[in-house]
Amino acid sequence: MSALSFVASVIFNNRLHVALMPAALTLFWNVALGLPLSAEYLLMITIHTAGGYWWNMVTDAVEDSINYPRRGRFIWPDSRLTLLLILACFAGAFFLAVRAGWVFVLYGTVMNVLGTLYGLRMRLPGGRVFRVKSVLGLKNLYAAFFWSVCLVLSPYVYLGRVPDGRAALVVAISCMISFFVELLWDVRDIAGDRVAGMRTLPIVLGEERSRWLLHGTNVLYAALLLYGLVSGLLPSPYAVALVHAALVAVYVEHFFRRADRQLSSHLYLLFGGVFIGIVIAMGTPGRTNLPDVMQGLAR
């Protein structure tokens, strides 16, 4: 049990599970979008996300020293190994992006610049320090943009295709999901965020109002899913996600009663991953255009 606990701490405290989420979510939404994506694309977004989150650990050194346990970590803000790993991830992702053409590289460059600004402390004229993460609500919207607009539209840019109505609905649903997760993590990270001088929604609104905001976001997520199913924009396998939404309502109450919210917040991603896997497995491989490696697993 101790060995399993250590492995979990390595995965969670170095954000390894988060690095896998873009690939998992891309496969999840591709059940509806049906884009001919390759395993190479999934590899590209996985290593790019790993580099991005490790860079975020560098810029978030103050709050993470309180919010994240030290056990199992090999990513440290002042470590040369960390900087080398980040550089290797971005270099690998860039090499794979170049193969898609200069338009995708230009698009990726813009997204990278915006992503880099997320956690940086920028000194403005007059000596005032500006940080995206310190602006009330902007932190959540900024992250929601990358996990919805960027996540859903990137495959279209990669393939040179024009998004349709299904993509717009997927962006809206993804925005609700990512806003929920960011707010959940802000509740978890209240102690460290206070020390870092950040004004997150839970710090300003308090835990009780944040709890109701989480419930409200989950209801909007379920409503958009239901609309997609009724309108035919989403295929039938996504009905499973309604069960997920119902269980999330129970999970929120459980989360606020937990003394150790760190582990609970990470387990939420694994819990969501189960439903992602169910929808992917229920999708028809010929219709969803899963990468070749996934086609074999689906059979």
C-alpha positions in Angstrom: 0.0 0.0 0.0 2.9 2.3 0.8 4.4 1.7 -2.7 1.1 2.4 -4.3 0.8 5.6 -2.3 4.2 6.7 -3.4 3.5 6.0 -7.1 0.3 8.1 -6.7 2.2 11.0 -5.2 4.7 10.9 -8.1 1.8 11.1 -10.6 -0.3 13.7 -8.8 2.4 16.0 -7.4 4.3 16.2 -10.8 1.0 16.8 -12.8 1.6 13.7 -14.9 -2.1 12.8 -14.9 -3.0 16.3 -16.1 -0.6 16.0 -19.1 -2.7 13.0 -20.3 -6.0 14.9 -20.1 -5.8 16.8 -23.5 -5.3 13.5 -25.4 -8.1 11.8 -23.4 -10.5 14.7 -23.9 -9.6 14.9 -27.6 -10.6 11.2 -28.0 -13.7 11.8 -25.9 -15.0 14.7 -28.1 -13.9 13.0 -31.3 -16.7 10.5 -30.8 -18.9 13.4 -31.9 -16.6 15.4 -34.1 -15.2 12.5 -36.1 -11.9 14.1 -37.0 -9.2 11.9 -38.7 -6.5 12.5 -36.0 -3.3 10.6 -35.7 -1.5 9.2 -32.7 1.2 11.7 -33.5 -1.2 14.6 -32.8 -2.1 13.0 -29.4 1.6 12.7 -28.5 2.2 16.3 -29.5 -0.5 17.7 -27.2 0.5 15.4 -24.4 4.1 16.4 -24.2 3.2 20.1 -24.8 0.8 20.0 -21.9 3.4 18.4 -19.7 5.9 21.2 -20.5 3.2 23.8 -19.9 2.2 22.5 -16.5 5.8 22.1 -15.4 6.4 25.7 -16.5 3.4 26.6 -14.4 5.1 24.9 -11.4 8.1 27.2 -11.9 6.0 30.4 -11.9 3.8 29.1 -9.1 6.7 28.3 -6.7 5.3 30.4 -3.8 1.8 29.0 -3.6 2.8 25.5 -4.6 5.2 25.3 -1.7 2.1 25.3 0.5 -0.5 23.8 -1.8 1.4 20.8 -3.1 3.1 18.1 -0.9 6.8 17.4 -1.4 6.5 13.6 -1.5 7.3 12.0 -4.9 8.1 15.3 -6.6 11.0 15.5 -9.2 9.8 18.8 -10.7 11.3 21.7 -8.6 11.1 25.4 -9.7 14.9 26.0 -9.1 16.0 22.7 -10.7 18.1 22.6 -13.9 16.5 19.2 -14.6 13.0 20.8 -14.6 14.1 23.5 -17.1 15.6 20.8 -19.4 12.5 18.7 -19.2 10.4 21.7 -20.1 12.6 22.6 -23.0 12.6 19.0 -24.3 8.8 18.9 -24.1 8.4 22.1 -26.1 11.1 21.1 -28.6 9.4 17.8 -29.2 6.0 19.3 -29.6 7.4 21.9 -32.0 9.0 19.3 -34.1 5.7 17.4 -34.4 3.8 20.7 -35.1 6.1 21.6 -38.0 5.0 18.5 -39.8 1.5 20.0 -39.9 2.6 23.2 -41.7 3.4 26.8 -40.9 -0.2 27.8 -40.3 -0.4 25.4 -37.3 3.0 26.5 -36.1 1.9 30.1 -36.2 -1.3 29.2 -34.4 0.7 27.2 -31.8 3.1 30.1 -31.3 0.2 32.5 -30.4 -1.3 29.9 -28.0 2.1 29.3 -26.4 2.7 33.0 -25.8 -0.7 33.4 -24.2 -0.1 30.3 -22.1 3.3 31.5 -20.9 1.7 34.8 -19.7 -0.7 32.9 -17.4 1.5 32.6 -14.4 4.2 35.2 -15.0 4.6 38.3 -12.8 4.9 41.2 -15.3 6.2 44.5 -14.1 4.2 47.4 -15.6 5.2 51.1 -15.9 5.2 52.6 -12.5 6.5 49.5 -10.8 3.1 47.8 -10.5 3.2 44.0 -10.9 0.5 42.4 -13.0 -0.3 38.7 -13.0 -3.2 37.1 -14.9 -3.7 34.6 -12.1 -4.1 37.4 -9.6 -7.1 39.0 -11.3 -10.4 37.9 -9.9 -12.2 35.5 -12.2 -9.7 36.1 -15.1 -7.6 33.1 -13.9 -10.6 30.8 -14.3 -11.7 32.2 -17.7 -8.1 32.1 -19.0 -7.7 28.4 -18.1 -11.2 27.7 -19.4 -10.2 29.2 -22.8 -7.3 26.8 -23.2 -9.3 23.7 -22.1 -12.2 24.6 -24.3 -11.6 26.9 -27.3 -7.9 25.9 -27.8 -8.5 22.2 -27.1 -11.4 21.8 -29.5 -10.2 24.1 -32.3 -6.6 22.9 -32.4 -7.4 19.7 -34.3 -9.3 21.7 -36.9 -6.3 24.0 -37.4 -4.0 21.0 -37.5 -6.2 19.3 -40.2 -7.0 22.5 -42.1 -10.7 22.2 -41.6 -13.5 24.6 -40.7 -15.4 24.0 -37.4 -19.1 23.4 -37.5 -22.0 23.7 -35.0 -20.9 20.6 -33.2 -17.6 22.2 -32.4 -19.4 25.3 -30.9 -21.4 23.1 -28.6 -18.3 21.1 -27.5 -16.5 24.4 -26.8 -19.4 25.5 -24.6 -19.5 22.2 -22.7 -15.7 22.1 -22.3 -15.8 25.6 -20.9 -18.2 24.6 -18.2 -16.1 21.5 -17.3 -12.8 23.4 -17.2 -14.4 26.3 -15.2 -15.6 23.7 -12.7 -12.2 22.1 -12.3 -10.4 25.4 -11.9 -12.8 26.6 -9.3 -12.6 23.2 -7.5 -8.8 23.5 -7.4 -9.0 27.1 -6.2 -11.0 25.9 -3.2 -8.4 23.3 -2.6 -5.5 25.9 -2.9 -7.0 28.7 -0.7 -4.1 28.5 1.9 -1.3 28.9 -0.6 -3.1 31.4 -2.8 -3.6 33.7 0.2 0.1 33.6 0.9 0.9 34.4 -2.7 -1.5 37.4 -2.6 -3.9 36.1 -5.2 -7.6 37.0 -5.3 -9.3 33.8 -6.4 -13.1 33.4 -6.4 -13.1 31.1 -3.2 -11.0 33.7 -1.3 -13.3 36.5 -2.3 -16.7 34.7 -2.3 -16.0 32.3 0.5 -16.4 28.5 0.5 -20.2 28.4 0.8 -20.8 30.5 -2.2 -18.1 28.7 -4.1 -19.9 25.4 -3.4 -23.1 26.7 -4.9 -21.2 28.1 -7.9 -19.7 24.7 -8.5 -23.2 23.2 -8.4 -24.5 25.8 -10.8 -21.7 25.2 -13.2 -22.4 21.5 -13.1 -26.1 22.1 -13.8 -25.2 24.2 -16.9 -22.8 21.4 -18.0 -25.6 18.9 -17.7 -28.1 21.2 -19.5 -25.8 21.6 -22.5 -25.2 17.9 -22.7 -28.9 17.3 -22.7 -29.4 19.8 -25.4 -26.7 18.2 -27.5 -28.3 14.8 -27.1 -31.9 16.0 -27.9 -30.8 18.0 -30.9 -28.7 15.2 -32.3 -25.5 17.2 -32.2 -24.0 14.7 -29.8 -24.4 10.9 -30.4 -26.0 8.6 -27.9 -22.8 7.5 -26.0 -22.7 10.9 -24.4 -25.8 10.1 -22.4 -23.4 8.4 -20.0 -22.0 11.9 -19.2 -25.4 12.8 -17.7 -24.7 10.1 -15.1 -21.3 11.7 -14.5 -23.0 15.1 -13.9 -25.4 13.5 -11.3 -22.5 11.9 -9.5 -20.5 15.2 -9.6 -23.2 16.8 -7.6 -22.7 14.2 -4.9 -18.9 14.6 -5.2 -19.0 18.3 -4.5 -20.7 17.7 -1.2 -18.1 15.0 -0.4 -15.3 17.3 -1.4 -16.3 20.1 1.0 -16.5 17.7 3.9 -13.0 16.3 3.2 -10.1 17.4 5.4 -7.5 16.3 2.7 -8.8 18.1 -0.4 -5.5 17.6 -2.3 -6.0 13.9 -2.9 -9.8 14.3 -3.5 -9.2 16.9 -6.2 -6.9 14.6 -8.1 -9.2 11.6 -7.7 -11.9 13.7 -9.4 -9.8 13.7 -12.6 -9.5 9.9 -12.4 -13.2 9.6 -11.7 -13.9 11.8 -14.8 -11.5 9.7 -16.8 -13.6 6.6 -16.2 -16.6 8.2 -18.0 -14.2 9.5 -20.8 -13.1 5.9 -21.3 -16.7 4.6 -21.4 -17.8 7.1 -24.1 -14.7 6.4 -26.2 -15.3 2.6 -25.9 -19.0 3.0 -26.8 -18.1 5.1 -29.9 -17.9 3.3 -33.2 -14.3 3.3 -34.4 -15.2 3.7 -38.1 -17.3 6.7 -37.3 -15.1 8.4 -34.8 -11.9 8.2 -36.7 -9.8 7.2 -33.7 -6.1 6.9 -34.3 -4.8 3.5 -35.5 -3.5 2.5 -32.1 -6.9 3.2 -30.5 -8.7 1.3 -33.3 -6.9 -1.8 -32.4 -7.8 -1.4 -28.7 -11.4 -0.7 -29.5 -11.7 -4.0 -31.4 
